[in-house]
Amino acid sequence: MYTSAQFLPEEAISTAEPSGHGKVAAWVYSEAFVPEDEVLLRARERASELGCPAVLPGVGAVLRVLAAATNAHAVVEVGTGAGVAALWLLRGMPLDGQLTTIDREVEHQRAARTAFAEDRVAPQRTRIIPGRPGDVLPRLADGAYDLVLVASDPLGYPEYVNEALRLLRPGGVLAVDGALLRDRVADPARRDELTTVVREVGRTLRNDERVLPAMLPSGDGLLLAVRR
Ligand SMILES: C[S@@+](CC[C@H](N)C(=O)[O-])C[C@H]1O[C@@H](n2cnc3c(N)ncnc32)[C@H](O)[C@@H]1O
C-alpha cells in the first residue's frame, strides 16, 4: 500500500514534523490534500524507477481542476514522462477531449501507455508523439488548444512557452511545472544558467500583456498564465 506522502521530498517532510515550520507543514498538507489512487501511485512508482520526476500530487490536483474548469477538449503536454500529470489532466478533461503529449524518451511513453491502459483511458483520448518538443510544437495549430502543460527540460522552457502562447485559444491556460526549481528561483543569489533561464520565464510572462500570470507554490512551483 503506497501513499502520496511517500513521494514527497524527504527534507520537506522532516521539517514539517510538529515542531517544524508552519508554512512547510501547510505545503505538505496541501500536497496530500487530494490523495492519489493506486493507478496514479503505480504510475508514480514507474516514473521513479525510470528516474523521471513526475508532478507532485498538489500540482496534479490543480491540473485536474484547470482541465475541468476550462472544459479542456484539446490539451498539450510537453514532457510525457511516465504519465502521472497526463492521468490527472485526463481525469479533468471531458471524455471526448484529446491529450497530445510529447517526449523524446520512448521508454517513458511506454510507461505512460501502461498507466493509461490501467486507468482504462480510451485510445482516442491520447495522441502520444515521440520527439523533441522543439520539432513537434511548431506543427500544432495556432489557437487550437485549451490548456498547455510544460514539464520537460527547463532549458527548453523559453521556447516551449513561446510556442504554448501561440497554441492557446483566448481564455486558454498555460501551466509551467518546476517554476521554482527547488526554491532556487526565489533565491536572488542563485545565478547559474538553469536558475536564470527558469526565473526569466516567470519574469517574461509577468511582463507579457497577452497573459494574466500567477505563481502557485504547489509542488516545485506551478506558474500559470491565462491567455487573453
Ligand atoms: C519531468 S518529466 C515529465 C513528467 C510528466 N509531465 C509527469 O508529471 O508525469 C520530463 C520529461 O521530459 C523529457 N525530456 C527531457 N528533455 C527533453 C528534451 N530535450 N526533449 C524532449 N523531452 C525531454 C524526459 O524524457 C522526461 O520524460
PDBQT file of the ligand as one rigid body, heavy atoms in Angstrom, charges set to zero:
ROOT
HETATM    1  C1  LIG A 301       9.678  15.863 -15.542  1.00  0.00    +0.000 C 
HETATM    2  S1  LIG A 301       9.483  14.571 -16.711  1.00  0.00    +0.000 S 
HETATM    3  C2  LIG A 301       7.813  14.759 -17.200  1.00  0.00    +0.000 C 
HETATM    4  C3  LIG A 301       6.874  14.359 -16.144  1.00  0.00    +0.000 C 
HETATM    5  C4  LIG A 301       5.431  14.328 -16.526  1.00  0.00    +0.000 C 
HETATM    6  N1  LIG A 301       4.968  15.580 -17.074  1.00  0.00    +0.000 N 
HETATM    7  C5  LIG A 301       4.634  13.966 -15.292  1.00  0.00    +0.000 C 
HETATM    8  O1  LIG A 301       4.481  14.833 -14.435  1.00  0.00    +0.000 OA
HETATM    9  O2  LIG A 301       4.224  12.838 -15.173  1.00  0.00    +0.000 OA
HETATM   10  C6  LIG A 301      10.347  15.293 -18.010  1.00  0.00    +0.000 C 
HETATM   11  C7  LIG A 301      10.263  14.542 -19.317  1.00  0.00    +0.000 C 
HETATM   12  O3  LIG A 301      10.852  15.377 -20.278  1.00  0.00    +0.000 OA
HETATM   13  C8  LIG A 301      11.585  14.589 -21.153  1.00  0.00    +0.000 C 
HETATM   14  N2  LIG A 301      12.658  15.387 -21.734  1.00  0.00    +0.000 N 
HETATM   15  C9  LIG A 301      13.744  15.851 -21.131  1.00  0.00    +0.000 A 
HETATM   16  N3  LIG A 301      14.483  16.553 -22.002  1.00  0.00    +0.000 NA
HETATM   17  C10 LIG A 301      13.818  16.537 -23.154  1.00  0.00    +0.000 A 
HETATM   18  C11 LIG A 301      14.050  17.080 -24.423  1.00  0.00    +0.000 A 
HETATM   19  N4  LIG A 301      15.125  17.824 -24.676  1.00  0.00    +0.000 N 
HETATM   20  N5  LIG A 301      13.158  16.860 -25.376  1.00  0.00    +0.000 NA
HETATM   21  C12 LIG A 301      12.052  16.110 -25.137  1.00  0.00    +0.000 A 
HETATM   22  N6  LIG A 301      11.763  15.576 -23.949  1.00  0.00    +0.000 NA
HETATM   23  C13 LIG A 301      12.649  15.778 -22.986  1.00  0.00    +0.000 A 
HETATM   24  C14 LIG A 301      12.112  13.438 -20.360  1.00  0.00    +0.000 C 
HETATM   25  O4  LIG A 301      12.289  12.329 -21.207  1.00  0.00    +0.000 OA
HETATM   26  C15 LIG A 301      11.028  13.240 -19.325  1.00  0.00    +0.000 C 
HETATM   27  O5  LIG A 301      10.183  12.179 -19.688  1.00  0.00    +0.000 OA
ENDROOT
TORSDOF 0
